[in-house]
Structures are given as C-alpha cells and as structure tokens.
Amino acid sequence: MTERVILEFEDRRYTRADLDTAAAGLAQALAGRGVSSGSRVALMSGNRPEFVIAVLAIWRLGAAAVLISPAWRTQEVTHALGVSEATHAVGDNPVLADLMSMVHLDDPLAAVPAGTAPALDPEAEAVLVFSSGTTGLPKAVRHSHGSFAAAVRHWREVLDLSERDRIQVVTPPAHILGLLNIVTALDVGAWVRLDARFDLERMLTRIGQDGITIEMAVAPIALAIASHPTLESFDLSPLRYIMWGATPVTPSVAETVTRRTGIGWLPAYGASEVPVIACNPIGDARLDSVGKAAPGVGIRVVDLQTGKPLAPGEVGEIQVRSTSLMLGYLPEESNAEAFDDGWYRTGDVGSVDADGWVRLTDRSKEMIKVRGFQVAPAEIEAVLHGHPAVADCAVFGIPDERDGERIVAAVALSVPVDDAELINFVGDLLASYKRPRDVLVVDEIPRLPSGKVLRRVLKENYGCTADQ
C-alpha cells in the first residue's frame, strides 16, 4: 500500500517516511559537526520542507532547536545567538552563515535509513523561540518536549484537527504559531501545504484546489481576504472555519469575510510562553471573545495593583497555568517577574466571565504587537538614539486594522531630518516589521523623574494625529 503524502511544497511531495529519512540524513551531518544530546542548534530558514526536516533532525539527536526569524538582521541574530548560547547552526540564511559555521539546508545528504526515532525526554529542552521584553532585547522562551507536546495536544483538541483535515501554512516557521501548526498536523497525520511566502491569490485559489479545510489567519491576512475585490469568485466551500490568532479579532473585518463567503471564524489566544491559552468552541464561536480556556489550562484574573484574584467579570491581569507552560526565559533574570506563585503573568488585561468567556481589553506590558510579532519599543529607541539628528525619542503603538498595531516613533530633534530617513535608519538595522510607520516630531519626550517614558501620555496627546 502506497504511503499517504502529508506535506507538499510547490511541486514536491513528502510522506512521513520521506521526512524521517531526510531527517536521519541531516541528523548524521549534524552529529558529524558535534551536535549531541543537550546541544542548542540555531535554525534560520524560510518556510520550506527543509525547515521541518531540520527540526526533526535536531530532535532525533536529543538537541534543542533555536528558531531565529529569517527576517532578522545581523544585530538581532548576534544577540539571539548570545542569549541562547547556541553552539551549532543549520539553515539557508547568509546572515547566520556569516556568524557561525552552518550546515546549509541545500547541502546534499547521505542516504541514511531512518529506523525508529529515539524516544524524546519530556524534561529535555526541545525548542527556543524569541519574545521581546521590556528591556528591548529579545528573550529566549524555552520549551521542553513535554510542554510543547502538551501545546500540540491542546491545539489538536480545540481545533478538532484530525487526519481528514488539510491546512496550508503561510505563517513564519520561526514563530510559535507556525511551528505549532506544522507539528500538530504531523502529529495527527493531517495534510499540510507549505508556502514560501504569503500570496493572497495563491492562498485563496488553493483552498478550492487542495480542499483546504482549516485556514490559519492573522490580522493582515484577514484584512487582505476581506478587501479582495473578487473574493466571491473563489471556491472556499471546503473550509470548516478560519482561525484568527496572534491579535484580537477586528469584528468589522471578520464580519465582512463571513458576509461575502459564508465562512465563519474561530478566534484563539496564545503566547510564545503558553502556546494555547483559549479558543472559541467550534460551533459556538463569537467575535467579542478569544474563547474559553483550552483543556488543561487554568486562567485567573488578578488586580493590577494588589495581585489578588478577582471575581468573574472584573478586569485585571490575565494569568495562566498550563502543562504547556514554558520552562522559563533566557537570560535567567527575565524570569523574576514572569511568574506569580506558579502562574504565568501574561501582561494582558482583560476579564473572564462566569461562563468562562475570556475578553482582552489591553496589555499592561509595553509591547507593540505587529502582525502577531512582539516588538519592544526600547529596541527601536536604541537604534533611533544612534541617529545624529535625534536628541530624544520614544516608541509606542496605536491600533491599526491591517497589522493589529502600527509603530509610531515620537522624536525630539537636534536638527531637522526627513521622516523617511529615520524610518529607513531603523529598517537598515532591524527586521522590516519593526520599522516605524509614522514619525511624530515633538518638543520633548514626557518622562517621570526616574527617566521612564510616559508612553500613555504620548498615545493620548499624539497618537490621534497619526494617520489611522
């Protein structure tokens, strides 16, 4: 009996045996470089089958995959390598190759029988992903095989995912959602279409051609779908629903898609630290809530000042307990304020009503969430301070229908400079999604005596002047 294809990319098709055989070959190449149990291996790759093969190869050796965004530039990758203390590298990106000796994903591999993959130690590190902190420098989020396997179980259950489903993955693989989608699909034997990059026409066309049953979307994808002038011309009938994750739902966008196509949405809520927190029940989804706690996940709301648990419906900080909770951050000092008596402090502000529906209203942390990516204002400020025309600066986010939030840089100047020069100055050093969309010239940056920027004052006084 011919084994079923479970992964497709362009004109290439893979069975699970194909992936395992390739992973065994890459594992042998990595072992030849010294990768062994407990090693941390930096992986910087585009969305391609070799990314999946590399993760499987790293895990076969008992090592941990350190996922680095292919959008990052030298400064960001250098920091990530230092924080994670990665000792080996594999990928297809020249930035990583310039910094470390790297096994290239296009190198030929020896034919190695896959055999039986070794059992994974649930306590051992499996994957490190990056989530920015208030220091402005990305933190490494450490997951064990046990915690990530729990996230896979939770995701499979809330999505009701089975081998009958067919999904396409256009989200970046180095992001926790992209990895979770891929690994969960492999776990249940669902069919996966990988796309090297997001292309709206191709994505919509393939829903009908490939019989896609579940589409994964973040805010920019949702807006693109809603704005497509001939959306009704595509066959979207195979879809069971479209999952909306990474940012809160924009009801007007979601409702437009449903009105034009008849396809409903499934809002969900997670974080790099706890990949699956809540999801709407299938068949009972609503747009004003991220859903109810996933099985095995505990959610509580605490007072923002006292930290005491609040009654249903009261607004405070969302805290989470789960078997999918990360091991912790690197650097270690980042863990000091991350937990409250075993509960993970999300930094999100919201409420949980008496029926368990979770609503998010704000974030107590200062992160800006752009297209599902966490962006630290201080990281951008550090770059802007390096421009000779900038006397002082502060960065904040304002709501944006397309990206979830847009980045605004308030600058006090010593000499006049064009907005575009400052935006490009940031773009030359940091990933493109960290570029400010707007520059606001101000007389001075409001600060407390301690020097802390009053971002809320900037939002109130200047945010409305940005082109929203």
C-alpha positions in Angstrom: 0.0 0.0 0.0 1.4 3.4 -1.0 2.1 5.7 2.0 0.0 8.8 2.1 1.5 12.2 1.2 1.3 14.5 4.2 3.4 17.5 3.1 3.5 19.5 -0.1 5.6 22.4 -1.2 5.5 23.8 -4.7 5.8 20.6 -6.8 7.4 18.5 -4.1 5.5 15.9 -2.1 6.6 14.1 1.1 5.3 11.1 3.0 6.1 10.8 6.7 8.7 8.2 5.7 10.3 10.7 3.3 10.6 13.3 6.1 12.0 10.8 8.6 14.6 9.5 6.1 15.7 13.1 5.3 15.8 13.9 9.0 18.0 10.9 9.6 20.5 12.1 7.0 20.6 15.6 8.3 21.0 14.3 11.9 24.0 12.3 10.7 25.5 15.5 9.2 24.8 17.5 12.4 26.3 14.7 14.6 29.4 14.9 12.4 29.7 18.6 13.4 29.4 17.6 17.1 25.7 18.1 17.8 24.5 15.7 20.5 22.0 15.4 23.3 21.7 18.8 25.1 23.1 20.9 22.3 21.4 24.0 21.1 21.2 24.4 17.4 20.4 27.7 15.7 17.9 27.2 12.9 17.3 30.1 10.5 15.3 29.2 7.5 12.5 30.2 5.3 9.1 28.3 5.1 10.2 25.2 3.3 10.2 21.4 3.9 13.8 21.5 4.9 12.8 23.6 8.0 10.6 20.7 9.1 13.3 18.2 8.3 15.8 20.2 10.4 13.6 20.3 13.4 13.0 16.6 13.2 16.8 16.0 12.8 17.7 18.2 15.8 15.2 16.3 17.9 16.5 12.9 16.8 19.8 13.9 18.3 18.2 15.0 21.6 19.2 18.6 20.9 17.1 21.7 21.0 16.2 23.9 18.0 16.8 27.6 18.5 14.4 29.2 16.0 15.6 32.5 14.5 13.4 34.6 12.3 14.7 34.8 8.7 13.7 38.5 8.7 16.3 39.3 11.3 19.5 41.1 10.5 23.0 40.8 11.9 22.5 42.8 15.1 19.4 40.8 16.1 20.8 37.4 15.2 24.1 38.1 17.1 22.0 38.9 20.2 19.9 35.8 19.8 23.0 33.6 19.5 24.5 35.1 22.6 21.4 34.8 24.7 20.7 31.2 23.6 24.3 30.1 23.7 23.7 28.1 20.6 26.7 26.0 19.7 25.8 24.9 16.2 23.8 26.2 13.3 21.7 24.9 10.3 19.7 26.9 7.8 19.7 28.7 4.5 20.3 32.3 5.6 23.6 34.2 4.8 23.3 36.3 8.0 23.6 33.1 10.1 26.3 31.7 7.9 28.4 34.8 8.4 28.2 34.5 12.2 28.6 30.7 12.7 29.8 27.6 10.8 26.5 26.4 9.4 25.2 23.2 7.8 23.3 24.5 4.8 19.9 23.1 4.1 20.7 22.8 0.4 23.8 20.6 1.0 23.4 17.0 -0.3 22.7 14.5 2.4 23.9 10.9 2.8 21.2 8.2 2.4 20.7 7.0 6.0 18.0 4.5 7.0 15.6 6.3 9.2 15.0 3.5 11.6 13.0 4.2 14.8 13.4 7.7 16.1 14.6 7.7 19.7 12.1 8.5 22.5 12.2 12.1 23.5 12.9 13.0 27.1 9.9 15.1 28.2 12.1 17.1 30.6 14.7 18.0 28.0 14.7 21.3 26.0 13.0 21.0 22.7 12.8 24.5 21.2 13.7 28.0 22.0 11.7 30.9 20.3 12.2 34.6 20.9 9.8 37.1 22.5 10.9 40.6 23.2 10.9 42.0 26.8 10.6 45.4 28.3 14.4 45.7 28.2 14.1 46.0 24.5 16.2 42.9 23.7 14.6 39.6 22.6 14.3 36.9 25.3 14.6 33.2 24.5 11.4 31.3 25.5 12.5 27.7 26.5 10.1 24.8 25.9 10.7 21.2 26.9 9.5 18.3 24.8 6.8 17.8 27.5 5.5 21.4 27.4 5.5 21.6 23.6 3.8 18.2 23.3 1.1 19.5 25.7 0.6 22.5 23.4 0.2 20.2 20.4 -2.5 18.2 22.3 -4.3 21.3 23.3 -4.2 22.7 19.7 -5.4 19.4 18.2 -8.3 19.3 20.6 -9.5 22.9 20.3 -9.3 22.9 16.5 -10.8 19.4 16.3 -7.9 18.6 14.0 -7.7 15.1 12.5 -6.0 13.2 9.6 -9.0 14.2 7.5 -8.1 17.9 7.6 -6.0 19.8 5.1 -4.3 23.0 6.0 -1.9 25.4 4.4 0.8 27.2 6.4 1.9 30.7 5.3 2.9 32.0 8.7 6.6 32.2 9.5 8.0 28.9 10.8 10.2 30.6 13.4 7.1 32.0 15.1 5.5 29.7 17.7 2.2 29.6 15.8 3.9 28.4 12.6 5.8 25.7 14.4 2.7 24.6 16.3 0.6 24.3 13.2 3.2 22.2 11.4 4.0 19.9 14.3 0.3 19.4 15.3 -0.5 18.5 11.7 2.3 16.0 11.6 1.2 14.5 14.9 -2.4 13.8 13.7 -1.4 12.9 10.1 -3.2 15.9 8.6 -2.1 17.1 5.1 -0.1 20.3 5.0 0.7 22.7 2.2 3.7 24.9 2.9 4.1 28.2 1.2 7.4 30.1 1.0 5.6 33.4 1.4 2.1 34.8 1.7 0.4 35.3 -1.6 -3.3 36.1 -1.3 -4.3 35.0 -4.8 -2.5 31.7 -4.4 -3.8 31.1 -0.9 -7.4 31.6 -1.9 -7.1 29.6 -5.1 -5.6 26.6 -3.2 -8.4 26.4 -0.8 -10.6 25.1 -3.5 -7.9 23.2 -5.5 -6.4 21.5 -2.5 -9.6 21.1 -0.5 -8.2 23.1 2.5 -10.4 22.5 5.5 -8.8 24.9 8.0 -7.2 28.2 7.2 -4.9 30.0 9.7 -5.0 33.8 9.7 -3.5 36.7 11.5 -4.8 40.3 11.1 -3.0 41.2 7.9 -4.2 38.1 6.2 -7.8 38.6 7.4 -7.8 42.2 6.1 -6.4 41.1 2.8 -9.1 38.5 2.4 -11.9 41.0 3.4 -10.5 43.6 0.9 -10.2 41.3 -2.1 -12.4 42.7 -4.9 -13.4 39.4 -6.3 -13.5 37.3 -3.1 -16.8 35.7 -4.1 -15.2 34.2 -7.2 -13.0 31.7 -5.2 -14.2 28.3 -4.1 -13.9 28.4 -0.3 -16.5 25.7 0.3 -14.0 23.1 1.7 -13.3 25.4 4.7 -14.7 24.4 8.1 -13.6 27.7 9.5 -10.8 30.3 9.5 -8.7 30.5 12.7 -7.9 34.1 13.8 -4.9 34.2 16.1 -2.0 36.4 17.3 -4.1 39.6 17.7 -7.6 40.3 18.8 -10.3 40.0 16.2 -11.3 43.1 14.2 -15.1 42.4 14.1 -15.7 44.5 11.0 -13.1 42.6 9.0 -14.3 39.2 10.2 -17.9 40.0 9.6 -17.1 41.3 6.1 -15.5 38.0 5.2 -18.4 35.9 6.6 -21.0 38.0 4.8 -19.2 37.7 1.5 -18.3 34.0 1.8 -20.4 32.4 4.4 -17.2 31.1 6.2 -17.1 31.6 10.0 -14.2 32.4 12.2 -12.6 30.6 15.2 -10.8 33.2 17.4 -8.0 31.8 19.6 -5.5 33.1 22.1 -2.0 32.0 22.9 1.6 33.3 23.6 5.1 32.1 22.9 5.3 31.2 26.6 1.9 29.3 26.7 1.1 28.5 23.0 -2.6 27.6 23.5 -4.4 29.5 26.2 -8.0 29.8 25.0 -10.1 29.1 21.9 -13.7 29.6 20.9 -15.8 26.4 20.9 -16.3 25.1 17.4 -20.0 25.7 16.5 -20.3 28.3 19.2 -17.7 30.9 18.2 -18.1 34.6 18.8 -16.1 37.6 17.8 -16.1 39.5 21.1 -14.1 36.9 23.0 -10.9 34.9 22.4 -12.9 31.9 23.7 -12.7 29.7 26.7 -9.7 28.1 28.4 -8.3 25.2 26.5 -8.4 21.8 28.2 -5.7 21.6 30.8 -5.3 25.4 31.0 -6.2 27.4 34.1 -6.9 31.1 33.8 -7.4 33.7 36.5 -7.6 37.4 36.7 -5.8 39.4 39.3 -5.9 43.0 40.5 -3.3 45.1 38.7 -2.2 46.8 41.9 -2.6 44.1 44.6 -2.3 40.9 42.6 -5.3 39.4 44.4 -7.6 37.2 42.4 -10.8 39.0 41.1 -14.4 37.9 40.7 -15.8 36.8 37.3 -16.3 39.8 35.0 -13.8 42.0 36.8 -10.9 43.5 34.8 -7.3 42.8 35.7 -4.2 41.0 34.5 -4.7 37.6 32.9 -2.6 34.9 34.5 -2.3 31.3 33.2 -1.3 27.9 34.5 -0.8 25.1 32.0 1.1 21.9 31.2 2.3 23.7 28.1 3.9 26.5 30.1 7.5 27.3 29.1 10.5 26.2 31.2 11.5 29.8 31.5 13.3 32.6 29.8 16.9 33.3 28.9 18.6 35.3 30.2 17.6 33.9 33.6 17.0 37.4 35.2 14.0 37.8 32.9 12.2 35.1 34.9 12.0 37.2 38.1 8.7 39.0 37.2 7.3 36.4 34.8 5.6 34.2 37.4 3.2 34.7 40.3 3.2 31.6 42.6 3.3 29.3 39.6 1.0 31.3 37.4 2.4 32.9 34.2 1.8 36.7 34.1 0.7 37.3 30.5 0.8 41.1 30.8 -2.6 41.2 29.1 -5.5 43.0 30.7 -9.0 41.6 30.5 -11.7 39.6 32.2 -13.2 36.1 32.4 -17.0 36.0 32.9 -19.0 33.5 35.0 -19.4 31.2 31.9 -15.6 31.2 31.2 -15.5 33.5 28.2 -12.2 35.4 28.1 -12.1 39.0 26.9 -8.9 41.0 26.3 -9.0 44.8 26.7 -5.4 46.0 26.9 -1.9 45.0 27.8 0.0 46.1 30.9 3.3 45.4 29.2 4.6 47.9 26.7 5.0 45.5 23.8 3.7 46.5 20.4 2.2 43.6 18.5 2.7 43.9 14.7 1.2 41.1 12.6 1.5 38.8 15.5 5.1 39.7 16.3 6.1 41.2 19.6 8.1 44.4 19.1 9.9 46.1 22.0 9.8 49.9 21.9 13.2 50.1 23.6 14.9 48.1 20.9 13.8 50.6 18.2 14.5 53.6 20.6 18.1 52.3 21.0 18.5 52.4 17.2 17.0 55.9 16.8 19.2 57.3 19.6 22.1 56.4 17.3 21.0 58.9 14.6 22.8 62.2 14.9 19.6 64.2 14.4 17.7 62.6 17.3 18.0 64.2 20.7 15.5 62.0 22.4 12.8 59.6 21.3 10.1 57.2 22.4 8.2 54.5 20.5 4.7 53.3 21.0 1.9 51.5 19.2 -1.6 52.6 18.1 -4.4 50.4 16.8 -4.2 49.5 13.1 -6.7 47.5 11.2 -4.2 45.9 8.9 -1.3 45.0 11.3 -3.0 44.9 14.7 -0.8 47.8 15.8 1.3 50.3 13.9 4.6 51.6 15.3 4.9 55.3 15.9 8.2 57.0 16.8 8.0 60.3 18.7 11.3 62.2 18.3 12.8 65.3 19.7 15.3 66.6 17.1 18.5 68.5 17.4 18.5 69.3 13.7 15.7 68.8 11.1 15.6 65.4 9.3 13.1 63.7 6.9 10.7 61.2 8.4 11.8 58.7 5.7 15.4 58.9 6.7 14.6 57.9 10.3 12.3 55.1 9.2 14.9 53.7 6.8 17.6 54.1 9.5 15.7 51.7 11.7 14.9 49.4 8.7 18.5 49.0 7.9 19.3 47.6 11.3 16.2 45.8 12.4 13.6 43.5 10.8 11.2 45.2 8.4 8.2 44.7 10.7 10.0 46.8 13.4 10.1 49.9 11.1 8.0 52.8 12.4 5.0 53.6 10.2 4.8 57.2 11.5 7.3 59.7 12.9 5.9 62.4 15.2 8.2 65.4 15.9 7.7 66.7 19.5 9.3 69.3 21.6 10.3 66.9 24.3 9.6 63.3 25.4 7.4 63.1 28.6 9.2 61.2 31.3 9.0 60.5 35.0 11.8 61.8 37.3 13.2 58.3 37.1 13.5 58.7 33.4 10.7 56.3 32.5 8.9 57.3 29.3 5.3 58.1 29.8 4.1 56.3 26.7 0.4 56.6 27.7 0.8 60.4 27.6 2.3 60.1 24.1 -0.6 58.0 23.0 -3.2 60.3 24.4 -1.5 63.5 23.1 -0.1 62.4 19.8 -1.5 59.1 18.8 -4.6 60.5 17.3 -2.6 62.7 14.9 -1.1 59.6 13.2 -2.9 58.6 10.0 -5.2 55.8 11.2 
